[in-house]
Amino acid sequence: MKVLITGGMGVIGAEASRRFVREGHRPIIFARHRDEWLIRDILEEVDIELGDVLDMPRLLDVIKRHRVTHIVHAAAFVGAVSAANPALSVQVNVMGMVNVLEAARAFDVARVVYTSAKGVYGPVLGEYGAPTYKPVPEDFPKNPKRIYDSAKLMAEQPLARIPANLRLRFPLPERRNPPKYGHNVSARQRTLADAIITAMLAPC
Ligand SMILES: NC(=O)c1ccc[n+]([C@@H]2O[C@H](COP(=O)([O-])OP(=O)(O)OC[C@H]3O[C@@H](n4cnc5c(N)ncnc54)[C@H](O)[C@@H]3O)[C@@H](O)[C@H]2O)c1
C-alpha cells in the first residue's frame, strides 16, 4: 500500500500520517505549505510533496511518480479561513475533492477516504447534542449553515457516486474542547485519525 495524504501537515492529516507510519507504511504528504510542526516526530519516515489540490497536473504527477494506491483527502480550507475566503473555500473544498477523485480514477487508486464534517447536518440538538451526544446517523437530514459546511456536503456528492470509494463523516461526540489549534491533537482528533485508518483498511 502506498498512501498519499493530502493536507498531511494539518491537524487530521498529520495524525493520520503518524498512524500509517506506526502501521509500517511510508506515507506521502501532499500539502500546499510546508509546516513541519505537527509531523516533526515522523519527518524521516514520510515523503513530502508540496502542491495544491487545485493543481491537477501536479496531483497527477505525484500520484504517478509514487505509484500511489490509496489516498486520504484531508486538505481543506477550514474554520475562520474558510469563512473569510468563501470563493476559495468552495474551490478548495469542492474542486479539490473532484480533482483528487479524477486523479485517483486516472491511476486506478484502490481507495479514497474523504474527511467530511459533522457541520453538513447543521446544528445537531436534542439527544445528538449535550450531554448525551448520541452518534448522528448517516441519513440524518442535512442542513449546512456555513459556507464550509455547504462545501463539505457538496464535495460528498461526487464521492457518493463512485461506489468503490469510501466516504467518511465524523458524527462523533465532542466531549472535550480541543486544545489550542495547531499545537496538540485532541482525543477527538485521534479518534478521527483512527476512523481514517479503519476506513482505509476495511475490506471493499
Ligand atoms: N479537525 C477536526 O476536528 C475535524 C473534524 C471534522 C472534519 N475535519 C475535516 O478534516 C479535514 C482536515 O481538517 P484539519 O482540522 O486537519 O484542517 P487543517 O487546516 O489543520 O489542515 C488542512 C491542511 O490542508 C492544507 N491545504 C489547504 N488548502 C490546500 C490546497 N489547496 N492544496 C493542498 N493542501 C491544502 C493546509 O495547508 C493544511 O495543512 C478537513 O476536510 C476537515 O473538514 C476535521
The ligand as a Tripos MOL2 file, in Angstrom:
@<TRIPOS>MOLECULE
LIG
   44    48     1     0     0
SMALL
NO_CHARGES

@<TRIPOS>ATOM
      1 N1        -10.0890   18.9570   12.9840 N.am      1 LIG1
      2 C1        -11.2540   18.3820   13.2060 C.2       1 LIG1
      3 O1        -11.6820   18.1720   14.3610 O.2       1 LIG1
      4 C2        -12.1230   17.9260   12.0410 C.ar      1 LIG1
      5 C3        -13.4050   17.4620   12.2990 C.ar      1 LIG1
      6 C4        -14.1970   17.0340   11.2540 C.ar      1 LIG1
      7 C5        -13.7070   17.0660    9.9560 C.ar      1 LIG1
      8 N2        -12.4700   17.5150    9.7180 N.ar      1 LIG1
      9 C6        -12.0220   17.5420    8.3290 C.3       1 LIG1
     10 O2        -10.6960   17.0430    8.2370 O.3       1 LIG1
     11 C7        -10.0010   17.7340    7.1940 C.3       1 LIG1
     12 C8         -8.7130   18.3140    7.7590 C.3       1 LIG1
     13 O3         -9.0360   19.1960    8.8100 O.3       1 LIG1
     14 P1         -7.8990   19.7940    9.7560 P.3       1 LIG1
     15 O4         -8.5460   20.1600   11.0270 O.co2     1 LIG1
     16 O5         -6.7430   18.8530    9.7520 O.co2     1 LIG1
     17 O6         -7.5420   21.1220    8.9580 O.3       1 LIG1
     18 P2         -6.1010   21.8570    8.8980 P.3       1 LIG1
     19 O7         -6.3720   23.2410    8.4750 O.co2     1 LIG1
     20 O8         -5.3520   21.6080   10.1550 O.co2     1 LIG1
     21 O9         -5.3700   21.0670    7.7340 O.3       1 LIG1
     22 C9         -5.7080   21.2500    6.3990 C.3       1 LIG1
     23 C10        -4.4420   21.1690    5.5970 C.3       1 LIG1
     24 O10        -4.7820   21.2970    4.2200 O.3       1 LIG1
     25 C11        -3.7830   22.1110    3.6020 C.3       1 LIG1
     26 N3         -4.3710   22.7340    2.4260 N.ar      1 LIG1
     27 C12        -5.3060   23.7210    2.3880 C.ar      1 LIG1
     28 N4         -5.5950   24.0160    1.1260 N.ar      1 LIG1
     29 C13        -4.8480   23.2170    0.3470 C.ar      1 LIG1
     30 C14        -4.7140   23.0640   -1.0430 C.ar      1 LIG1
     31 N5         -5.4280   23.8100   -1.9060 N.pl3     1 LIG1
     32 N6         -3.8640   22.1130   -1.5190 N.ar      1 LIG1
     33 C15        -3.1340   21.3510   -0.6700 C.ar      1 LIG1
     34 N7         -3.2050   21.4690    0.6680 N.ar      1 LIG1
     35 C16        -4.0620   22.3930    1.1720 C.ar      1 LIG1
     36 C17        -3.4080   23.1390    4.6550 C.3       1 LIG1
     37 O11        -2.1170   23.6830    4.3690 O.3       1 LIG1
     38 C18        -3.4400   22.2880    5.9190 C.3       1 LIG1
     39 O12        -2.1900   21.7070    6.1730 O.3       1 LIG1
     40 C19       -10.9380   18.7980    6.6600 C.3       1 LIG1
     41 O13       -11.5290   18.3130    5.4840 O.3       1 LIG1
     42 C20       -11.9670   18.9500    7.7450 C.3       1 LIG1
     43 O14       -13.1960   19.3030    7.1980 O.3       1 LIG1
     44 C21       -11.6520   17.9620   10.7150 C.ar      1 LIG1
@<TRIPOS>BOND
     1     1     2 1
     2     2     3 2
     3     2     4 1
     4     4     5 ar
     5     4    44 ar
     6     5     6 ar
     7     6     7 ar
     8     7     8 ar
     9     8     9 1
    10     8    44 ar
    11     9    10 1
    12     9    42 1
    13    10    11 1
    14    11    12 1
    15    11    40 1
    16    12    13 1
    17    13    14 1
    18    14    15 2
    19    14    16 1
    20    14    17 1
    21    17    18 1
    22    18    19 2
    23    18    20 1
    24    18    21 1
    25    21    22 1
    26    22    23 1
    27    23    24 1
    28    23    38 1
    29    24    25 1
    30    25    26 1
    31    25    36 1
    32    26    27 ar
    33    26    35 ar
    34    27    28 ar
    35    28    29 ar
    36    29    30 ar
    37    29    35 ar
    38    30    31 1
    39    30    32 ar
    40    32    33 ar
    41    33    34 ar
    42    34    35 ar
    43    36    37 1
    44    36    38 1
    45    38    39 1
    46    40    41 1
    47    40    42 1
    48    42    43 1
@<TRIPOS>SUBSTRUCTURE
     1 LIG1         1 GROUP 0 **** ****
